[in-house]
Amino acid sequence: MEEKYELLKELGAGNFGVARLVKDKKTKELLAVKYIERGKKIDENVQREIINHRSLRHPNIVRFKEVLVTPSHLAIVMEYAAGGELFGRICSAGRFSEDEVKQISLIPHIVLCLMRMIMLN
């Protein structure tokens, strides 16, 4: 991992692991890496998520680049979305102006993603 990516900073932590910002040493691309502690149930769930996620192609869905496996962790390398999580933005803003809502326009994208998932399964 260290030979390919330069660790820049921690982005956040949750129940299942830690997210870190890294830079690809070759391409200089900024990426996010989600580190998840391994376990039988976790491995099964993450494997299913990876299979489902790889088939999704949409400009508003963060794409996985690669998955690295160590004896203790799974490391999912993905595109870096600099804006942070939408959920956190919604909670901190409380309300959005009409213009902000137009920019976000979530519902059509969510519907499109769900339709694609249904068609693939």
NORTA-V147265 format. One record per residue. N is the residue number from 1. RES is the residue in one small letter. SS is DSSP state (H for helix, E for strand, L for the rest). NEAR is the number of other C-alpha atoms within 8 Angstrom. Layout:
n={N,N}
res={RES,RES}
ss={SS,SS}
near={NEAR,NEAR}
This chain:
n={1,2,3,4,5,6,7,8,9,10,11,12,13,14,15,16,17,18,19,20,21,22,23,24,25,26,27,28,29,30,31,32,33,34,35,36,37,38,39,40,41,42,43,44,45,46,47,48,49,50,51,52,53,54,55,56,57,58,59,60,61,62,63,64,65,66,67,68,69,70,71,72,73,74,75,76,77,78,79,80,81,82,83,84,85,86,87,88,89,90,91,92,93,94,95,96,97,98,99,100,101,102,103,104,105,106,107,108,109,110,111,112,113,114,115,116,117,118,119,120,121}
res={m,e,e,k,y,e,l,l,k,e,l,g,a,g,n,f,g,v,a,r,l,v,k,d,k,k,t,k,e,l,l,a,v,k,y,i,e,r,g,k,k,i,d,e,n,v,q,r,e,i,i,n,h,r,s,l,r,h,p,n,i,v,r,f,k,e,v,l,v,t,p,s,h,l,a,i,v,m,e,y,a,a,g,g,e,l,f,g,r,i,c,s,a,g,r,f,s,e,d,e,v,k,q,i,s,l,i,p,h,i,v,l,c,l,m,r,m,i,m,l,n}
ss={L,L,L,L,E,E,E,E,E,E,E,E,E,L,L,L,E,E,E,E,E,E,E,E,L,L,L,L,L,E,E,E,E,E,E,E,E,L,L,H,H,H,H,H,H,H,H,H,H,H,H,H,H,H,L,L,L,L,L,L,L,L,L,E,E,E,E,E,E,L,L,L,E,E,E,E,E,E,E,L,L,L,L,L,L,H,H,H,H,H,H,H,H,L,L,L,L,H,H,H,H,H,H,H,L,H,H,H,H,H,H,H,H,H,H,H,H,H,H,H,L}
near={4,6,6,8,10,10,9,8,7,8,8,7,8,6,4,7,10,12,12,14,14,13,12,12,10,5,5,7,7,10,12,12,12,12,12,10,10,10,6,6,6,9,9,8,8,8,8,8,8,8,8,9,9,9,6,10,7,6,5,5,7,9,9,11,8,7,9,8,7,6,5,6,10,13,11,12,13,12,11,9,6,4,5,7,6,7,6,8,9,9,7,6,7,6,5,8,6,6,7,8,9,7,6,6,8,6,6,7,9,8,8,8,10,8,8,9,10,7,6,5,4}
